[in-house]
Each structure stands twice: as C-alpha cells, then as structure tokens.
Amino acid sequence: MPESPRTDPHPVTGQEFPSPVPPGTGWPGDPADGDTPVARTPAQVARLARTARSVDDLDALVTVCRACPRLVDWRESVATTGRRASFADQPYWGRPAAGFGPAGAPVLVVGLAPAANGANRTGRMFTGDRSGDWIYAALHRAGFATQATSDHAGDGLELRGLRIVSAVRCAPPQNKPTTQEKATCAPWLHRELELAEPTLRSILALGLIGWDATLRTVREMGWTVPRPKPRFGHGAEAELRTPRGRAVRLVGSYHVSQQNTFTGKLTEAMLDEVLASL
C-alpha cells in the first residue's frame, strides 16, 4: 500500500493537514472545496475569472489555480521539502492566496505576491511574516483591523472597510514573478476590481508592481487614467475615474518588505500617513 502523506497539526485548531492542503478539508478560511473548478492554463484563468459572481466565488477559484507550472512547483516544494526550520512542524497551505477582507470594502490594497514562508504557509495574505507584522499593526492603528497581529488563519483577525489582494497570487522564487506569470494572473485582479468598483473609494498600491498592475487593469476596464502615466512613489496619488465618471483615488506606498522597513526607507509614520489618507 502507498505510504500515507505526512500531516502536521494546524497551530490554531490542532487539526492535522498534509502539505499542500487539499481544498475543502477544513483549513480555517478555505473558500474552496473538492468541486471548485481548477484553472490549468492562462485561457482557463481568464474564462473562470469572468464566471465569478461574487468575491467568495473568486476567492475559491483563485486558491486552486494551477496555471503557472513554475509557481506551482515552487510553492509546493517550499511546502514539503523547503520549509523554514522554525516552521518545520507546521502544515503549509502551499496554494495560491485569496484576497482577505470583506466584499464591498471602500478601500482595496494591492500588493505583490505571497511570501514563501508567509501566506504560502498560512493561507492568508501578509500573515505569518515580518511584512505582515508591519501592515497589520498599521491597519490596526488606522482602524481597519480588529487586532494588531496576524499569525495564522483562524486567529480571529478581521478587516473592516478594507480588503487586501495581490497582483500575483502564488509565492514566486526570489519574490520575482516572470512577465508571463504576471500576465496569466492578471484576470483575477481584473475581476477583483470589477466586483469592488461599485463601492470603491481608494486603492493603496504597495510597491511599483502593485501600482503598475492596478493602472494596467483599470485601463483595460475602461477607466480614465491621467496621462502621462502617474509615477509611483511613496505618497504618490492619482485620480482615476470609472466609466460611470466616479472618482477613485490611487495612492502609492513603499512595500512593507524587510528590505524597506529594516533600512528605514519605510517607517511606521510614513505608513500611517498613507493609510490615514485613504
């Protein structure tokens, strides 16, 4: 008989899971199940994204996507043989990360991609790594998060009036998705913005990739974008207009990466200032 896969207890619930975690097996917040359609090609990503009638539908589809072979191999190898030593006894999500936060939120945060030992481990955006320590503490200070820490899915954290997504939904090697991988993942962000548009007030882009992905997507959606193209910078702002003529503010922030926070390029005061402007 084949050997049973290794399982480890979830740090919050204690339930045993294999890594990567199969959809619909009880992981806290898992939006998918065994019947969720799986996108295996760029064309299938585009088609399935269009079918999502709600944020819940979209989140489920995102978390089972297998359209980028390099990213699938990487995220799953980290989840099995490449775990960080300090997390070696924990199960790893090992799947794409869905957006986190309520549907219809007036503020949308667009980041780069999950971290290999962060959201790729915990299954929730910016959860379980140093970047998450920064962003959630700041969101709590600004009144968007119910607690200042974000360690594991199922820890009770909720967001209010704000939703977090990323331009790329799988952890990429060296945090560098290829041009093709960004293009393949783009329909998920496109649909995210379509669903968010009726109530959206502001978009916070974390880093240049989030800024560029947002501008590219809203242009595809027929929004009016200033010309020349707005330049990214910390605190940079641009007024976008939906096809209905409603203004949505795009605000830039340096990414909450350790490279930026450890060197002082991004400080708590700087992050608090941009969040207060949303």
Steps between C-alpha positions, in 0.01 A plus 500: 500500500622854429635687800261758647613861454653672800262718699563774756267675747366844416642748755154637591255213461728202552344320203744290299564599138729378223705758312390647263151512650227340284201732445195447715675307778438746783781754486376822666360735238549265205246626241533200265387139505562189297255614231653844438608526133877506450666733249796325336573739211499878452185468289325314778601768752342765279184295447450399863571850631213631288264241653554617859177665611626598844819549697441162664482333158816679389693408815413133456614496137824681581605255770498193276664658193781297338560705185868587557712182518810671643301661780310178577830310527655768719213553742457124547870428539522765772197342667659156509880499489586869520339609826674747724644315801292702748180382325605142425231353727214700344287413196551726200206629297704474180226644277424845354389761753151645466416858584436577864234738627132571445329527164387852420779663702563863400878450516699242303868427569697350209827328589754298305473129586487260797823426688634145481492451878226756566170474315623188319516343847199656671260539207422865575644815348791658695454249782787341688793712379676829579316689227173393658621619840537846351189526288254358754638707787452808282152392389405451865626849588295638209183317608488256208601185696349355817841401636861601445643155434440247223670169575274227362170457317233444764658735755191726511637789295243686290533797267245781491449725199810367326595197291851378410586330170816449297608534139634143504327240715778238540834536678767550230868402531707796625173697514534557125213379281570493128324725253297201377401401855379853574299498175348159576390614847366838381138389438456427873584864583283619210197319642589612852484863390178446306334360811645775720422796271145585614613585855869575447640830630879447510765255387830471686776355282785344698806534279554566133362163384173560684484854357564388141264202526221725624546759225520234230186329627282807532600614150385160370171559683446831324584727793647842432865519609701824495761544228791486509489186712505590872841430651530274802643628825421488866198724551448543125137554406298481180131553437344219298148512361270209441298477177210649699713804578554427869841591643718236669830607659814296437761545773852356498705365787838338519453128552511369858795275412779443749737670257297820534406481869841391632682775310256774599387565144150435636423606857190446713419871475521489119268201484257653747488817292396326177243285681349809660455650150283214375 
